[in-house]
C-alpha cells in the first residue's frame, strides 16, 4: 500500500488535486482500482496535512443483479460513507439505443450520473481510479482511431456542474494495483457488462505488452513523454526560414524571436 500512497501523493503534489475543505466523491465500480482509490484516499488523510472528506458511490447499471454487500462492508470498515445508486444506463445503451459500440455512450452516461450524485452529496470533486496503463491505452486509442495525440488529464474542471474530476492513481502501474488488491484481499467484483474483455481497449493492452517485450520500461518512458510538454517536438514547432513562412498556415506559426531571425 506504500507505493499506492506514494503515487497518490505524487499526483496530488504535482497537480494540486486535494485542498482543505474538499469533499471528494469516489466513483466505485467494484474493480481493484476504484477500491484501492477509496482506501488510499482514506489513508492519505492521515499524513497529507489537509482536511478533506471522502465518500463512495457505486452506480448500478441495471444490467445484471449484483451482490454489493462485500463492497459496502469494506467501505464501512474503513470509515467511508458509501451508497449504491440504481440507474437505467444499461437499458438505455443496450435495449433502447441498441449501440453497436456501447462503451462511449455508457461512459458518457455514467460520468453524468456520477457527477450528479456527487453534486447531490455536496461534493465538488469526483475521484476516478484510472491507473497508468489506462492513460497509455487511451493515448493509443486516440492515436489509432481518432488520429489525435490525446489522453485524459489527471485533473479536469467541469464548468457546467462546477465539479472537478481528479485521477490520483495515474502514476500507479497496473501490476502494483493487482498485487496490492490481492494482498489486501479487496472485495473485487466481476465486471457486470456483457462486452467486458471484448473491447478495443483490450487490443491496446496487447499493444503495450508487445512494446514491453523489447523495451521493459516502455510504460515509464511513455508517461514521461506525455507529462513533459517541454519535450514535444511535433510539426507545430517547425522552424522555417522567413521567406518560406505562410502565416495563414497554423503549422508555420513561429514565435516572435524566430520571426526576427
C-alpha positions in Angstrom: 0.0 0.0 0.0 3.0 2.2 0.4 3.5 2.6 -3.3 -0.2 3.3 -3.8 0.0 6.2 -1.3 3.2 7.4 -2.9 1.5 7.6 -6.3 -1.4 9.5 -4.8 0.9 11.9 -3.2 2.9 12.4 -6.4 -0.2 13.2 -8.4 -1.6 15.4 -5.6 1.5 17.5 -5.2 2.1 17.8 -9.0 -1.4 18.8 -10.0 -2.8 20.3 -6.7 -5.7 17.7 -6.6 -6.8 18.0 -3.0 -7.4 21.1 -1.0 -8.5 21.9 2.6 -12.3 21.5 2.9 -12.7 19.3 -0.1 -15.5 16.7 -0.1 -14.5 14.0 -2.6 -16.9 11.5 -4.1 -15.1 8.3 -5.3 -16.7 6.6 -8.2 -16.5 2.9 -7.2 -17.0 0.3 -10.0 -16.2 -2.6 -7.8 -12.9 -3.2 -9.6 -9.5 -3.2 -8.0 -8.5 0.3 -8.9 -11.6 2.1 -7.6 -11.5 0.1 -4.3 -7.8 0.9 -3.9 -8.5 4.5 -4.6 -11.3 4.7 -2.0 -9.0 3.0 0.6 -5.9 5.1 -0.5 -7.7 8.4 -0.2 -8.9 7.5 3.3 -5.4 6.6 4.4 -3.9 9.7 2.7 -5.9 11.8 5.1 -3.5 10.8 7.9 -0.4 12.4 6.6 -1.3 14.9 3.8 -1.9 17.7 6.3 -5.1 18.7 4.6 -8.6 18.4 6.0 -10.9 16.7 3.5 -13.8 14.2 3.4 -14.3 11.0 1.3 -17.5 9.3 0.3 -18.1 6.5 -2.2 -20.8 6.0 -4.9 -21.4 2.9 -7.0 -23.7 3.0 -10.0 -25.9 0.0 -10.6 -26.3 0.0 -14.4 -29.3 -2.4 -14.3 -27.6 -5.0 -16.5 -27.4 -7.9 -14.1 -28.2 -8.5 -10.4 -25.1 -8.0 -8.3 -24.3 -8.6 -4.7 -22.6 -5.4 -3.5 -22.7 -6.3 0.2 -18.9 -7.1 0.4 -18.0 -3.7 -1.0 -20.5 -2.0 1.3 -19.0 -3.8 4.3 -15.4 -2.8 3.1 -16.4 0.8 2.9 -17.9 0.7 6.4 -14.7 -1.0 7.7 -12.5 1.9 6.5 -15.0 4.6 7.6 -16.1 5.8 4.2 -19.8 6.6 3.7 -20.9 4.5 0.7 -24.1 4.3 -1.4 -25.3 2.2 -4.4 -27.4 4.2 -6.9 -29.7 2.3 -9.3 -29.8 3.6 -12.9 -31.2 2.5 -16.2 -28.0 3.1 -18.1 -27.7 -0.5 -19.2 -31.3 -0.5 -20.6 -30.7 2.8 -22.5 -27.4 1.7 -24.0 -28.2 -1.9 -25.0 -32.0 -2.1 -25.4 -33.3 1.4 -26.2 -30.3 2.8 -28.2 -29.0 -0.6 -29.2 -25.5 0.7 -29.5 -23.2 -1.4 -31.6 -20.2 0.3 -29.9 -21.7 0.8 -26.5 -18.6 1.9 -24.5 -18.5 5.6 -25.4 -22.2 6.1 -24.7 -22.1 4.1 -21.5 -19.1 6.1 -20.2 -20.8 9.4 -21.0 -24.0 8.4 -19.2 -22.0 7.0 -16.2 -20.0 10.2 -15.9 -23.2 12.3 -15.9 -24.9 10.1 -13.3 -21.8 10.1 -11.1 -21.3 13.9 -11.3 -25.0 14.4 -10.4 -24.6 12.1 -7.5 -21.5 14.0 -6.3 -23.3 17.4 -6.5 -26.3 16.0 -4.6 -24.0 14.9 -1.8 -22.2 18.3 -1.6 -19.1 17.1 -3.3 -17.2 19.4 -5.6 -14.6 16.8 -6.6 -15.1 13.3 -8.2 -12.2 10.9 -7.9 -11.8 8.2 -10.6 -9.5 5.2 -10.3 -7.7 5.2 -13.7 -4.2 3.9 -13.4 -1.0 4.4 -15.5 -1.9 1.8 -18.2 -5.4 3.4 -18.6 -3.6 6.6 -19.5 -1.4 4.9 -22.1 -4.2 2.8 -23.6 -6.4 5.9 -24.1 -3.4 7.6 -25.8 -3.2 4.7 -28.3 -7.0 4.6 -28.8 -7.0 8.3 -29.7 -3.9 7.9 -32.0 -5.2 4.8 -33.9 -8.9 5.5 -34.1 -9.1 9.4 -34.0 -5.7 10.5 -35.5 -5.1 12.5 -32.3 -2.3 12.7 -29.8 -4.5 12.8 -26.8 -5.4 11.2 -23.5 -7.4 12.1 -20.4 -6.0 14.6 -17.9 -5.1 13.9 -14.3 -7.4 16.8 -13.3 -10.3 18.3 -15.3 -12.7 21.1 -14.3 -16.3 20.7 -15.5 -17.8 24.2 -15.5 -21.4 23.2 -16.2 -21.5 21.1 -13.0 -18.9 23.1 -11.1 -17.2 19.7 -10.4 -13.5 18.8 -10.7 -12.5 15.3 -11.8 -9.3 14.0 -10.3 -7.4 10.8 -11.1 -5.0 10.3 -8.2 -3.8 6.9 -9.5 -2.5 8.0 -12.9 1.1 7.2 -11.9 0.3 3.7 -10.4 1.4 0.8 -12.6 -1.4 -1.7 -13.0 0.8 -4.6 -11.9 1.2 -2.9 -8.5 -2.6 -2.3 -8.3 -3.2 -6.1 -8.9 -0.6 -7.1 -6.4 -1.8 -4.8 -3.6 -5.5 -5.7 -4.2 -4.7 -9.4 -4.0 -2.6 -8.9 -0.8 -5.3 -6.9 0.9 -8.0 -9.3 -0.3 -10.1 -6.5 -1.5 -13.7 -7.5 -2.4 -13.2 -7.1 -6.1 -16.4 -7.7 -8.1 -16.7 -9.3 -11.5 -17.4 -6.9 -14.5 -21.2 -6.6 -15.0 -21.0 -5.7 -18.7 -21.6 -8.1 -21.5 -18.8 -6.6 -23.6 -16.2 -6.6 -20.8 -12.9 -8.0 -22.1 -14.0 -7.7 -25.8 -13.4 -4.0 -26.4 -10.8 -2.1 -28.4 -9.1 -1.2 -25.1 -8.1 -4.9 -24.8 -6.3 -4.5 -28.1 -4.4 -1.5 -26.7 -3.4 -3.7 -23.7 -1.8 -6.1 -26.2 0.0 -3.3 -28.0 1.5 -2.2 -24.6 2.5 -5.7 -23.8 4.2 -6.0 -27.2 6.3 -2.9 -26.7 7.5 -4.1 -23.3 8.9 -7.2 -24.9 11.8 -5.2 -26.3 11.6 -2.1 -24.0 10.9 -3.2 -20.5 10.5 0.4 -19.2 8.3 1.4 -22.1 5.3 2.5 -19.9 7.6 4.8 -17.8 9.1 6.4 -20.9 5.6 6.9 -22.4 4.4 8.6 -19.2 7.4 10.8 -19.1 6.7 11.9 -22.7 3.0 12.6 -22.0 3.7 14.6 -18.8 6.6 16.7 -20.2 5.3 19.1 -22.8 8.6 20.9 -23.0 9.9 17.8 -24.8 7.3 17.9 -27.5 8.8 18.4 -31.0 6.0 18.0 -33.5 5.2 19.9 -36.7 3.5 22.8 -34.9 7.1 23.7 -33.7 8.6 23.8 -37.2 11.5 26.3 -37.6 11.3 27.6 -41.1 13.3 30.3 -42.9 11.4 33.6 -43.0 10.9 33.6 -46.8 9.1 30.3 -46.7 6.7 31.1 -43.9 3.0 31.2 -44.7 1.5 32.9 -41.7 -2.0 31.8 -42.6 -0.9 28.2 -42.0 -1.1 27.2 -38.3 1.7 24.7 -38.8 4.0 27.5 -39.6 3.4 29.7 -36.6 6.7 30.9 -35.2 7.4 32.8 -32.0 8.4 36.4 -32.2 12.1 35.8 -31.7 12.2 33.2 -34.5 10.4 35.6 -36.9 13.0 38.2 -36.3 15.9 35.9 -37.2 
